[in-house]
Structures are given as C-alpha cells and as structure tokens.
C-alpha cells in the first residue's frame, strides 16, 4: 500500500506542502498542522494519526523532525 499522506521537503521559509489522497490540503509549519489539515479534510480521529507511520505518511526530502528552511 502506498502512503495516503505526502509531506514535501521544507521550503525557504520552513513550510512543507501536504497532500492527502492526491489533493493538496495545506502548507504545514509544524507536525500538529498536519493533523488539523486531516481533520478539515474529513479524516476521523485525525488528532490520533501517527505522522511517523510509513504505511500512511511519505516524508519527502526530510523526516518529521525537519522544519527548518532549505539551504
């Protein structure tokens, strides 16, 4: 199964684009933003989502600990 959630590398301001089921759902500044976007997209129990689960989330360029701007 491929990940349903894709988090792109941080940009020059440290923001990370987020897609869920192939739809852009927001630009995150921190991991908690991702849960808010998922709730807004209608995912039940979004507050309990494990953003480190590789079966659900694909972190591109850097993992969940990276929120600093790109060099």
Biopython code that builds the backbone (N, CA, C, O; Angstrom):
import numpy as np
from Bio.PDB.StructureBuilder import StructureBuilder

atoms = [
    (1, "UNK", "N", (0.840, -1.184, 0.000)),
    (1, "UNK", "CA", (0.000, 0.000, 0.000)),
    (1, "UNK", "C", (0.884, 1.246, 0.000)),
    (1, "UNK", "O", (1.837, 1.332, 0.775)),
    (2, "UNK", "N", (0.580, 2.183, -0.842)),
    (2, "UNK", "CA", (1.350, 3.419, -0.843)),
    (2, "UNK", "C", (0.755, 4.390, 0.180)),
    (2, "UNK", "O", (-0.421, 4.307, 0.532)),
    (3, "UNK", "N", (1.588, 5.297, 0.639)),
    (3, "UNK", "CA", (1.166, 6.267, 1.642)),
    (3, "UNK", "C", (0.040, 7.136, 1.101)),
    (3, "UNK", "O", (0.047, 7.513, -0.071)),
    (4, "UNK", "N", (-0.930, 7.453, 1.958)),
    (4, "UNK", "CA", (-2.034, 8.330, 1.566)),
    (4, "UNK", "C", (-1.678, 9.792, 1.781)),
    (4, "UNK", "O", (-2.263, 10.682, 1.163)),
    (5, "UNK", "N", (-0.709, 10.033, 2.665)),
    (5, "UNK", "CA", (-0.321, 11.387, 3.025)),
    (5, "UNK", "C", (1.115, 11.613, 2.570)),
    (5, "UNK", "O", (1.997, 10.804, 2.858)),
    (6, "UNK", "N", (1.346, 12.705, 1.863)),
    (6, "UNK", "CA", (2.698, 13.043, 1.411)),
    (6, "UNK", "C", (3.047, 14.415, 1.969)),
    (6, "UNK", "O", (2.295, 15.377, 1.819)),
    (7, "UNK", "N", (4.215, 14.482, 2.621)),
    (7, "UNK", "CA", (4.715, 15.742, 3.161)),
    (7, "UNK", "C", (6.002, 16.063, 2.412)),
    (7, "UNK", "O", (6.960, 15.292, 2.443)),
    (8, "UNK", "N", (6.011, 17.200, 1.746)),
    (8, "UNK", "CA", (7.131, 17.591, 0.905)),
    (8, "UNK", "C", (8.237, 18.264, 1.722)),
    (8, "UNK", "O", (7.998, 18.692, 2.851)),
    (9, "UNK", "N", (9.459, 18.362, 1.152)),
    (9, "UNK", "CA", (10.583, 18.971, 1.887)),
    (9, "UNK", "C", (10.296, 20.417, 2.278)),
    (9, "UNK", "O", (9.490, 21.088, 1.633)),
    (10, "UNK", "N", (10.954, 20.898, 3.334)),
    (10, "UNK", "CA", (10.764, 22.298, 3.739)),
    (10, "UNK", "C", (11.247, 23.250, 2.650)),
    (10, "UNK", "O", (12.263, 23.009, 1.999)),
    (11, "UNK", "N", (10.496, 24.336, 2.465)),
    (11, "UNK", "CA", (10.918, 25.356, 1.504)),
    (11, "UNK", "C", (11.824, 26.375, 2.196)),
    (11, "UNK", "O", (12.294, 26.134, 3.309)),
    (12, "UNK", "N", (12.068, 27.503, 1.546)),
    (12, "UNK", "CA", (12.970, 28.526, 2.077)),
    (12, "UNK", "C", (12.493, 29.139, 3.388)),
    (12, "UNK", "O", (13.295, 29.701, 4.134)),
    (13, "UNK", "N", (11.206, 29.040, 3.674)),
    (13, "UNK", "CA", (10.649, 29.569, 4.919)),
    (13, "UNK", "C", (10.377, 28.464, 5.954)),
    (13, "UNK", "O", (9.861, 28.749, 7.035)),
    (14, "UNK", "N", (10.717, 27.218, 5.636)),
    (14, "UNK", "CA", (10.483, 26.113, 6.556)),
    (14, "UNK", "C", (9.095, 25.502, 6.441)),
    (14, "UNK", "O", (8.722, 24.660, 7.257)),
    (15, "UNK", "N", (8.329, 25.914, 5.443)),
    (15, "UNK", "CA", (6.976, 25.375, 5.237)),
    (15, "UNK", "C", (7.057, 24.088, 4.442)),
    (15, "UNK", "O", (7.950, 23.910, 3.614)),
    (16, "UNK", "N", (6.114, 23.191, 4.703)),
    (16, "UNK", "CA", (6.074, 21.915, 3.973)),
    (16, "UNK", "C", (4.677, 21.707, 3.406)),
    (16, "UNK", "O", (3.692, 21.686, 4.144)),
    (17, "UNK", "N", (4.599, 21.552, 2.075)),
    (17, "UNK", "CA", (3.322, 21.264, 1.429)),
    (17, "UNK", "C", (2.859, 19.880, 1.844)),
    (17, "UNK", "O", (3.671, 18.975, 2.033)),
    (18, "UNK", "N", (1.552, 19.719, 1.983)),
    (18, "UNK", "CA", (0.972, 18.451, 2.416)),
    (18, "UNK", "C", (-0.131, 18.057, 1.448)),
    (18, "UNK", "O", (-0.988, 18.870, 1.102)),
    (19, "UNK", "N", (-0.101, 16.782, 1.007)),
    (19, "UNK", "CA", (-1.148, 16.233, 0.130)),
    (19, "UNK", "C", (-1.741, 15.009, 0.806)),
    (19, "UNK", "O", (-1.024, 14.214, 1.415)),
    (20, "UNK", "N", (-3.066, 14.863, 0.695)),
    (20, "UNK", "CA", (-3.765, 13.697, 1.234)),
    (20, "UNK", "C", (-4.658, 13.142, 0.133)),
    (20, "UNK", "O", (-5.471, 13.871, -0.434)),
    (21, "UNK", "N", (-4.511, 11.871, -0.167)),
    (21, "UNK", "CA", (-5.266, 11.252, -1.266)),
    (21, "UNK", "C", (-5.141, 12.060, -2.553)),
    (21, "UNK", "O", (-6.125, 12.290, -3.256)),
    (22, "UNK", "N", (-3.910, 12.490, -2.852)),
    (22, "UNK", "CA", (-3.567, 13.222, -4.081)),
    (22, "UNK", "C", (-4.133, 14.635, -4.151)),
    (22, "UNK", "O", (-4.114, 15.244, -5.221)),
    (23, "UNK", "N", (-4.633, 15.169, -3.047)),
    (23, "UNK", "CA", (-5.182, 16.521, -3.022)),
    (23, "UNK", "C", (-4.352, 17.367, -2.061)),
    (23, "UNK", "O", (-4.102, 16.959, -0.927)),
    (24, "UNK", "N", (-3.924, 18.549, -2.516)),
    (24, "UNK", "CA", (-3.203, 19.462, -1.627)),
    (24, "UNK", "C", (-4.148, 19.906, -0.522)),
    (24, "UNK", "O", (-5.241, 20.403, -0.791)),
    (25, "UNK", "N", (-3.713, 19.719, 0.739)),
    (25, "UNK", "CA", (-4.595, 20.083, 1.858)),
    (25, "UNK", "C", (-4.030, 21.205, 2.712)),
    (25, "UNK", "O", (-4.709, 21.678, 3.623)),
    (26, "UNK", "N", (-2.800, 21.645, 2.442)),
    (26, "UNK", "CA", (-2.279, 22.766, 3.205)),
    (26, "UNK", "C", (-0.772, 22.856, 3.171)),
    (26, "UNK", "O", (-0.085, 22.032, 2.567)),
    (27, "UNK", "N", (-0.277, 23.888, 3.843)),
    (27, "UNK", "CA", (1.149, 24.120, 3.997)),
    (27, "UNK", "C", (1.422, 24.136, 5.499)),
    (27, "UNK", "O", (0.967, 25.028, 6.216)),
    (28, "UNK", "N", (2.169, 23.142, 5.962)),
    (28, "UNK", "CA", (2.412, 22.976, 7.390)),
    (28, "UNK", "C", (3.668, 23.710, 7.844)),
    (28, "UNK", "O", (4.661, 23.798, 7.121)),
    (29, "UNK", "N", (3.590, 24.235, 9.067)),
    (29, "UNK", "CA", (4.740, 24.858, 9.715)),
    (29, "UNK", "C", (5.273, 23.978, 10.837)),
    (29, "UNK", "O", (6.372, 24.199, 11.346)),
    (30, "UNK", "N", (4.477, 22.971, 11.218)),
    (30, "UNK", "CA", (4.831, 22.042, 12.294)),
    (30, "UNK", "C", (3.966, 20.794, 12.145)),
    (30, "UNK", "O", (2.939, 20.852, 11.468)),
    (31, "UNK", "N", (4.344, 19.661, 12.755)),
    (31, "UNK", "CA", (3.563, 18.429, 12.614)),
    (31, "UNK", "C", (2.095, 18.556, 13.044)),
    (31, "UNK", "O", (1.225, 17.920, 12.450)),
    (32, "UNK", "N", (1.815, 19.360, 14.056)),
    (32, "UNK", "CA", (0.421, 19.497, 14.512)),
    (32, "UNK", "C", (-0.476, 20.090, 13.420)),
    (32, "UNK", "O", (-1.676, 19.815, 13.398)),
    (33, "UNK", "N", (0.087, 20.895, 12.519)),
    (33, "UNK", "CA", (-0.694, 21.445, 11.402)),
    (33, "UNK", "C", (-1.257, 20.317, 10.533)),
    (33, "UNK", "O", (-2.372, 20.415, 10.022)),
    (34, "UNK", "N", (-0.481, 19.256, 10.374)),
    (34, "UNK", "CA", (-0.901, 18.148, 9.520)),
    (34, "UNK", "C", (-2.176, 17.517, 10.058)),
    (34, "UNK", "O", (-3.079, 17.195, 9.285)),
    (35, "UNK", "N", (-2.262, 17.338, 11.353)),
    (35, "UNK", "CA", (-3.471, 16.750, 11.958)),
    (35, "UNK", "C", (-4.685, 17.665, 11.759)),
    (35, "UNK", "O", (-5.795, 17.182, 11.540)),
    (36, "UNK", "N", (-4.477, 18.963, 11.834)),
    (36, "UNK", "CA", (-5.563, 19.921, 11.598)),
    (36, "UNK", "C", (-6.044, 19.807, 10.152)),
    (36, "UNK", "O", (-7.249, 19.779, 9.901)),
    (37, "UNK", "N", (-5.115, 19.741, 9.204)),
    (37, "UNK", "CA", (-5.483, 19.614, 7.791)),
    (37, "UNK", "C", (-6.270, 18.321, 7.549)),
    (37, "UNK", "O", (-7.255, 18.316, 6.811)),
    (38, "UNK", "N", (-5.825, 17.228, 8.178)),
    (38, "UNK", "CA", (-6.524, 15.949, 8.009)),
    (38, "UNK", "C", (-7.940, 16.019, 8.571)),
    (38, "UNK", "O", (-8.874, 15.492, 7.966)),
    (39, "UNK", "N", (-8.103, 16.659, 9.708)),
    (39, "UNK", "CA", (-9.442, 16.825, 10.290)),
    (39, "UNK", "C", (-10.318, 17.653, 9.360)),
    (39, "UNK", "O", (-11.482, 17.321, 9.134)),
    (40, "UNK", "N", (-9.753, 18.733, 8.820)),
    (40, "UNK", "CA", (-10.502, 19.582, 7.880)),
    (40, "UNK", "C", (-10.879, 18.813, 6.616)),
    (40, "UNK", "O", (-11.898, 19.102, 5.989)),
    (41, "UNK", "N", (-10.046, 17.821, 6.241)),
    (41, "UNK", "CA", (-10.320, 17.006, 5.054)),
    (41, "UNK", "C", (-11.326, 15.893, 5.345)),
    (41, "UNK", "O", (-11.710, 15.149, 4.442)),
    (42, "UNK", "N", (-11.757, 15.777, 6.612)),
    (42, "UNK", "CA", (-12.785, 14.809, 6.963)),
    (42, "UNK", "C", (-12.291, 13.489, 7.521)),
    (42, "UNK", "O", (-13.088, 12.567, 7.695)),
    (43, "UNK", "N", (-10.999, 13.365, 7.809)),
    (43, "UNK", "CA", (-10.477, 12.120, 8.371)),
    (43, "UNK", "C", (-10.888, 12.008, 9.835)),
    (43, "UNK", "O", (-10.564, 12.870, 10.652)),
    (44, "UNK", "N", (-11.602, 10.936, 10.152)),
    (44, "UNK", "CA", (-11.996, 10.710, 11.541)),
    (44, "UNK", "C", (-10.760, 10.407, 12.373)),
    (44, "UNK", "O", (-9.817, 9.780, 11.889)),
    (45, "UNK", "N", (-10.766, 10.845, 13.609)),
    (45, "UNK", "CA", (-9.654, 10.622, 14.541)),
    (45, "UNK", "C", (-8.333, 11.188, 14.026)),
    (45, "UNK", "O", (-7.271, 10.622, 14.288)),
    (46, "UNK", "N", (-8.391, 12.274, 13.311)),
    (46, "UNK", "CA", (-7.181, 12.889, 12.757)),
    (46, "UNK", "C", (-6.195, 13.260, 13.866)),
    (46, "UNK", "O", (-4.983, 13.219, 13.653)),
    (47, "UNK", "N", (-6.698, 13.619, 15.033)),
    (47, "UNK", "CA", (-5.812, 14.007, 16.128)),
    (47, "UNK", "C", (-4.961, 12.850, 16.624)),
    (47, "UNK", "O", (-3.954, 13.064, 17.299)),
    (48, "UNK", "N", (-5.358, 11.621, 16.295)),
    (48, "UNK", "CA", (-4.630, 10.436, 16.738)),
    (48, "UNK", "C", (-3.715, 9.843, 15.668)),
    (48, "UNK", "O", (-3.082, 8.814, 15.904)),
    (49, "UNK", "N", (-3.637, 10.470, 14.508)),
    (49, "UNK", "CA", (-2.824, 9.951, 13.408)),
    (49, "UNK", "C", (-1.349, 9.947, 13.807)),
    (49, "UNK", "O", (-0.836, 10.934, 14.332)),
    (50, "UNK", "N", (-0.680, 8.834, 13.553)),
    (50, "UNK", "CA", (0.759, 8.722, 13.794)),
    (50, "UNK", "C", (1.474, 9.240, 12.549)),
    (50, "UNK", "O", (1.536, 8.555, 11.528)),
    (51, "UNK", "N", (2.009, 10.447, 12.641)),
    (51, "UNK", "CA", (2.651, 11.051, 11.474)),
    (51, "UNK", "C", (4.010, 10.430, 11.164)),
    (51, "UNK", "O", (4.679, 10.850, 10.219)),
    (52, "UNK", "N", (4.426, 9.434, 11.949)),
    (52, "UNK", "CA", (5.673, 8.721, 11.664)),
    (52, "UNK", "C", (5.412, 7.355, 11.051)),
    (52, "UNK", "O", (6.362, 6.629, 10.757)),
    (53, "UNK", "N", (4.148, 6.983, 10.848)),
    (53, "UNK", "CA", (3.796, 5.676, 10.292)),
    (53, "UNK", "C", (4.086, 5.656, 8.788)),
    (53, "UNK", "O", (3.394, 6.327, 8.022)),
    (54, "UNK", "N", (5.096, 4.897, 8.354)),
    (54, "UNK", "CA", (5.459, 4.903, 6.932)),
    (54, "UNK", "C", (4.404, 4.278, 6.020)),
    (54, "UNK", "O", (4.450, 4.477, 4.807)),
    (55, "UNK", "N", (3.460, 3.529, 6.580)),
    (55, "UNK", "CA", (2.371, 2.989, 5.762)),
    (55, "UNK", "C", (1.329, 4.057, 5.435)),
    (55, "UNK", "O", (0.544, 3.898, 4.500)),
    (56, "UNK", "N", (1.324, 5.142, 6.204)),
    (56, "UNK", "CA", (0.346, 6.207, 5.997)),
    (56, "UNK", "C", (0.984, 7.483, 5.446)),
    (56, "UNK", "O", (0.378, 8.184, 4.636)),
    (57, "UNK", "N", (2.219, 7.784, 5.893)),
    (57, "UNK", "CA", (2.868, 9.049, 5.550)),
    (57, "UNK", "C", (4.162, 8.809, 4.782)),
    (57, "UNK", "O", (4.986, 7.979, 5.165)),
    (58, "UNK", "N", (4.322, 9.549, 3.695)),
    (58, "UNK", "CA", (5.590, 9.565, 2.972)),
    (58, "UNK", "C", (6.216, 10.937, 3.176)),
    (58, "UNK", "O", (5.705, 11.942, 2.682)),
    (59, "UNK", "N", (7.326, 10.972, 3.908)),
    (59, "UNK", "CA", (8.062, 12.212, 4.142)),
    (59, "UNK", "C", (9.093, 12.349, 3.040)),
    (59, "UNK", "O", (9.988, 11.511, 2.926)),
    (60, "UNK", "N", (8.986, 13.375, 2.237)),
    (60, "UNK", "CA", (9.919, 13.570, 1.128)),
    (60, "UNK", "C", (11.001, 14.581, 1.507)),
    (60, "UNK", "O", (10.721, 15.646, 2.056)),
    (61, "UNK", "N", (12.228, 14.215, 1.201)),
    (61, "UNK", "CA", (13.353, 15.122, 1.416)),
    (61, "UNK", "C", (13.875, 15.152, 2.831)),
    (61, "UNK", "O", (15.078, 15.315, 3.035)),
    (62, "UNK", "N", (13.016, 15.000, 3.808)),
    (62, "UNK", "CA", (13.403, 15.031, 5.212)),
    (62, "UNK", "C", (12.249, 14.476, 6.033)),
    (62, "UNK", "O", (11.096, 14.529, 5.607)),
    (63, "UNK", "N", (12.555, 13.949, 7.197)),
    (63, "UNK", "CA", (11.540, 13.342, 8.048)),
    (63, "UNK", "C", (10.767, 14.341, 8.884)),
    (63, "UNK", "O", (10.899, 15.552, 8.704)),
    (64, "UNK", "N", (9.956, 13.826, 9.806)),
    (64, "UNK", "CA", (9.064, 14.681, 10.607)),
    (64, "UNK", "C", (9.780, 15.632, 11.554)),
    (64, "UNK", "O", (9.150, 16.530, 12.113)),
    (65, "UNK", "N", (11.079, 15.455, 11.743)),
    (65, "UNK", "CA", (11.824, 16.334, 12.642)),
    (65, "UNK", "C", (12.357, 17.580, 11.913)),
    (65, "UNK", "O", (12.855, 18.502, 12.560)),
    (66, "UNK", "N", (12.259, 17.616, 10.599)),
    (66, "UNK", "CA", (12.854, 18.706, 9.803)),
    (66, "UNK", "C", (11.825, 19.771, 9.460)),
    (66, "UNK", "O", (10.916, 19.533, 8.663)),
    (67, "UNK", "N", (11.969, 20.940, 10.060)),
    (67, "UNK", "CA", (11.079, 22.066, 9.774)),
    (67, "UNK", "C", (11.848, 23.349, 9.514)),
    (67, "UNK", "O", (11.252, 24.415, 9.355)),
    (68, "UNK", "N", (13.167, 23.250, 9.470)),
    (68, "UNK", "CA", (13.988, 24.423, 9.185)),
    (68, "UNK", "C", (13.991, 24.694, 7.689)),
    (68, "UNK", "O", (13.818, 23.768, 6.896)),
    (69, "UNK", "N", (14.180, 25.924, 7.297)),
    (69, "UNK", "CA", (14.217, 26.259, 5.866)),
    (69, "UNK", "C", (15.283, 25.479, 5.118)),
    (69, "UNK", "O", (16.299, 25.077, 5.685)),
    (70, "UNK", "N", (15.030, 25.274, 3.832)),
    (70, "UNK", "CA", (16.006, 24.621, 2.966)),
    (70, "UNK", "C", (17.233, 25.508, 2.826)),
    (70, "UNK", "O", (17.124, 26.733, 2.874)),
    (71, "UNK", "N", (18.409, 24.893, 2.653)),
    (71, "UNK", "CA", (19.625, 25.721, 2.464)),
    (71, "UNK", "C", (19.590, 26.460, 1.142)),
    (71, "UNK", "O", (20.523, 27.197, 0.821)),
]
sb = StructureBuilder()
sb.init_structure("model")
sb.init_model(0)
sb.init_chain("A")
sb.init_seg("    ")
for serial, (resi, resn, name, xyz) in enumerate(atoms, 1):
    if name == "N":
        sb.init_residue(resn, " ", resi, " ")
    sb.init_atom(name, np.array(xyz, "f"), 0.0, 1.0, " ", f" {name:<3s}", serial, name[0])
structure = sb.get_structure()
